[in-house]
Amino acid sequence: MKVGLQMYSVRDSFAADPLGTLEKVAEAGYHYVEFANKIAETDPGVGVGISADVMRAKLESLGIKPVGCHIGPFTEEGLDGFIKFHGDLGTETIGMSKDFWPTREYLLERCRVYNRIGERCRKGGIQFLYHNHYHEFQLMGGERILDIIAASTDPEFVALELDAYWAFRGTEDPAARIHDYGSRVRMIHEKDFPLEEVRYLDVWTRLDRNTPVTLEQFQELKRPSEFVELCDGMIKVQDVIDAGNAVGARYFLVELDFGREPTEIDRIVKSRQNMQKLHGIDWQ
């Protein structure tokens, strides 16, 4: 797998100085990026108000390839603008970072929406991805929500971006889940969980695994202290990489919501340094 960076890792730096931050990302050794647009209501691009032409020229000058972009909020109404922008940029994928489902009936309706979105993206030459957090491993009628999504969507239109950290937080074995979903897994996200916070690892000690999580509950269970740079924590990162390679995942993306290093750039540099001991990944 190729190693890349989810730009959410440097979100504050990127918002303040988009082009300068990309230069620092390239200097840190990352040649593939996935953007995170959190202002999709007003910006059909990468969330910093820069045109596709300007962004593409900058990326090409730095030797960086855009492999994806998360969009939030993700609506069908705004999809054409994103497909046009990211088609011009050369982006491979568009991702939905999270969703919430109060009932199974609503979940199945959303799966039909995901199929529609994926079909429109495919016509525009882009793959649609659904990205998990921990609540996709809740149970509805005895089944994991993510299993229902995988079974209820067309593999041609809906691929998965498996976030290993959040699977781990949902008390799942990330490598095992990657093997389960197989070729549906197009990309993998990885961050790490600190040993000293182990008392907070199992989110189901604070939530009912059979009761749907709300957005408000989700936000309450995201503490900065529960994130650490890759290979500084509990997750068996090499097992995740091996599983990703076994199923043919294309990209392994570093995504640091928070970390222990003083700055966002320090965190991605430290993660890259830590990952030098791993095998089965390609930085070029």
GIRAKA-V724935 format. One record per residue. N is the residue number from 1. RES is the residue in one small letter. SS is DSSP state (H for helix, E for strand, L for the rest). BURIAL is b if it has 9 or more other ideal C-beta (glycine too) atoms within 8 Angstrom, else e. D_CENTER is the distance of its C-alpha to the mean C-alpha in Angstrom with 1 decimal. Layout:
[[N/RES/SS/BURIAL/D_CENTER] [N/RES/SS/BURIAL/D_CENTER]]
This chain:
[[1/m/L/b/15.3] [2/k/E/b/14.7] [3/v/E/b/13.1] [4/g/E/b/11.2] [5/l/E/b/9.8] [6/q/E/b/6.9] [7/m/H/b/9.9] [8/y/H/b/9.1] [9/s/H/b/10.7] [10/v/H/b/13.8] [11/r/H/b/13.7] [12/d/H/e/17.4] [13/s/H/b/18.7] [14/f/H/b/17.1] [15/a/H/e/18.6] [16/a/H/e/21.9] [17/d/L/e/22.2] [18/p/H/b/19.7] [19/l/H/e/21.7] [20/g/H/e/22.9] [21/t/H/b/19.5] [22/l/H/b/18.5] [23/e/H/b/21.7] [24/k/H/b/20.8] [25/v/H/b/17.4] [26/a/H/b/19.6] [27/e/H/e/22.2] [28/a/L/b/19.9] [29/g/L/e/19.4] [30/y/L/b/16.0] [31/h/L/b/16.7] [32/y/E/b/13.4] [33/v/E/b/11.0] [34/e/E/b/8.2] [35/f/E/b/9.5] [36/a/E/b/8.9] [37/n/E/b/12.0] [38/k/L/e/13.3] [39/i/L/e/16.8] [40/a/L/b/16.5] [41/e/L/e/20.0] [42/t/L/e/21.7] [43/d/L/b/19.6] [44/p/L/e/18.5] [45/g/L/b/17.0] [46/v/L/b/14.5] [47/g/L/b/15.9] [48/v/L/b/18.7] [49/g/L/e/21.5] [50/i/L/b/21.9] [51/s/L/e/23.0] [52/a/H/b/21.4] [53/d/H/e/24.5] [54/v/H/e/24.4] [55/m/H/b/20.8] [56/r/H/b/21.3] [57/a/H/e/24.4] [58/k/H/b/22.9] [59/l/H/b/20.1] [60/e/H/e/22.8] [61/s/H/e/25.1] [62/l/H/b/22.6] [63/g/L/e/21.7] [64/i/L/b/18.0] [65/k/E/e/16.3] [66/p/E/b/13.7] [67/v/E/b/11.4] [68/g/E/b/9.2] [69/c/E/b/8.9] [70/h/E/b/7.4] [71/i/E/b/10.8] [72/g/L/b/12.4] [73/p/L/e/14.7] [74/f/L/e/14.2] [75/t/L/e/17.8] [76/e/L/e/19.7] [77/e/L/e/22.3] [78/g/L/b/20.3] [79/l/H/b/18.7] [80/d/H/e/21.5] [81/g/H/e/21.1] [82/f/H/b/17.4] [83/i/H/b/18.4] [84/k/H/b/21.3] [85/f/H/b/19.6] [86/h/H/b/16.9] [87/g/H/b/19.5] [88/d/H/b/21.7] [89/l/H/b/19.0] [90/g/L/b/18.4] [91/t/L/b/14.7] [92/e/L/e/13.8] [93/t/E/b/11.1] [94/i/E/b/10.4] [95/g/E/b/7.6] [96/m/E/b/8.5] [97/s/L/b/6.4] [98/k/L/e/9.4] [99/d/L/e/13.0] [100/f/L/b/16.2] [101/w/L/b/19.2] [102/p/L/e/22.6] [103/t/L/e/24.3] [104/r/H/b/23.9] [105/e/H/e/25.6] [106/y/H/b/23.1] [107/l/H/b/20.2] [108/l/H/b/22.2] [109/e/H/e/22.8] [110/r/H/b/19.1] [111/c/H/b/18.6] [112/r/H/e/21.3] [113/v/H/b/19.6] [114/y/H/b/16.4] [115/n/H/b/18.9] [116/r/H/b/20.6] [117/i/H/b/17.6] [118/g/H/b/16.7] [119/e/H/b/20.3] [120/r/H/b/20.6] [121/c/H/b/17.6] [122/r/H/b/19.2] [123/k/H/e/22.5] [124/g/L/b/21.1] [125/g/L/e/19.9] [126/i/L/b/16.1] [127/q/E/b/13.9] [128/f/E/b/12.1] [129/l/E/b/9.0] [130/y/E/b/8.5] [131/h/E/b/5.5] [132/n/L/b/7.5] [133/h/L/b/8.9] [134/y/L/b/12.5] [135/h/H/b/14.5] [136/e/H/b/13.6] [137/f/H/b/15.8] [138/q/L/b/18.6] [139/l/E/b/21.6] [140/m/E/b/23.2] [141/g/L/e/26.6] [142/g/L/e/25.8] [143/e/E/e/22.7] [144/r/E/b/19.1] [145/i/H/b/17.3] [146/l/H/b/14.6] [147/d/H/b/17.7] [148/i/H/b/19.3] [149/i/H/b/16.5] [150/a/H/b/16.6] [151/a/H/e/20.4] [152/s/H/e/20.8] [153/t/L/b/18.9] [154/d/L/e/19.9] [155/p/L/e/18.1] [156/e/L/e/19.2] [157/f/L/b/17.4] [158/v/E/b/14.4] [159/a/E/b/12.1] [160/l/E/b/9.4] [161/e/E/b/5.9] [162/l/E/b/7.2] [163/d/E/b/6.0] [164/a/H/b/9.5] [165/y/H/b/10.3] [166/w/H/b/10.1] [167/a/H/b/12.0] [168/f/H/b/14.3] [169/r/H/b/14.9] [170/g/L/b/15.8] [171/t/L/b/18.4] [172/e/L/b/17.1] [173/d/L/e/17.4] [174/p/H/b/13.9] [175/a/H/b/16.0] [176/a/H/b/18.1] [177/r/H/b/15.5] [178/i/H/b/14.1] [179/h/H/b/17.8] [180/d/H/e/18.3] [181/y/H/b/15.9] [182/g/H/e/17.1] [183/s/H/e/16.7] [184/r/H/b/14.4] [185/v/E/b/11.5] [186/r/E/b/10.7] [187/m/E/b/7.8] [188/i/E/b/7.0] [189/h/E/b/5.2] [190/e/E/b/8.4] [191/k/L/b/10.4] [192/d/E/b/13.9] [193/f/L/b/16.3] [194/p/L/b/19.8] [195/l/H/e/22.8] [196/e/H/e/24.8] [197/e/H/b/22.6] [198/v/H/e/23.1] [199/r/H/e/24.9] [200/y/H/e/21.8] [201/l/L/b/19.7] [202/d/L/e/20.7] [203/v/H/b/19.5] [204/w/H/b/21.9] [205/t/H/e/24.8] [206/r/L/e/24.1] [207/l/L/b/23.1] [208/d/L/e/24.7] [209/r/L/e/22.5] [210/n/L/e/24.4] [211/t/L/e/24.1] [212/p/L/b/21.2] [213/v/L/b/19.2] [214/t/L/e/19.6] [215/l/H/e/17.5] [216/e/H/e/20.1] [217/q/H/b/19.8] [218/f/H/b/16.1] [219/q/H/e/16.6] [220/e/H/e/19.5] [221/l/L/b/17.8] [222/k/L/e/15.5] [223/r/L/e/17.9] [224/p/H/e/17.5] [225/s/H/e/19.8] [226/e/H/b/17.4] [227/f/L/b/15.1] [228/v/E/b/16.5] [229/e/L/b/15.9] [230/l/L/b/15.0] [231/c/L/b/18.1] [232/d/L/b/19.8] [233/g/L/b/19.0] [234/m/L/b/19.4] [235/i/L/b/16.7] [236/k/L/e/18.1] [237/v/H/b/15.7] [238/q/H/b/18.2] [239/d/H/b/18.2] [240/v/H/b/14.5] [241/i/H/b/15.2] [242/d/H/b/18.3] [243/a/H/b/16.8] [244/g/H/b/14.3] [245/n/H/b/17.3] [246/a/H/e/19.4] [247/v/H/b/17.6] [248/g/L/e/17.0] [249/a/L/b/13.2] [250/r/L/e/13.2] [251/y/E/b/10.7] [252/f/E/b/9.8] [253/l/E/b/7.6] [254/v/E/b/9.0] [255/e/L/b/7.3] [256/l/L/b/10.4] [257/d/L/b/10.8] [258/f/L/e/14.4] [259/g/L/b/16.7] [260/r/L/e/20.4] [261/e/L/b/21.3] [262/p/L/e/23.0] [263/t/L/e/20.8] [264/e/H/b/17.2] [265/i/H/b/18.6] [266/d/H/b/20.4] [267/r/H/b/17.3] [268/i/H/b/15.5] [269/v/H/b/19.0] [270/k/H/b/19.7] [271/s/H/b/16.6] [272/r/H/b/17.7] [273/q/H/e/21.2] [274/n/H/b/20.3] [275/m/H/b/18.6] [276/q/H/e/21.8] [277/k/H/e/23.2] [278/l/L/b/20.6] [279/h/L/e/21.4] [280/g/L/e/19.9] [281/i/L/b/17.6] [282/d/E/e/18.6] [283/w/L/b/18.3] [284/q/L/e/20.3]]
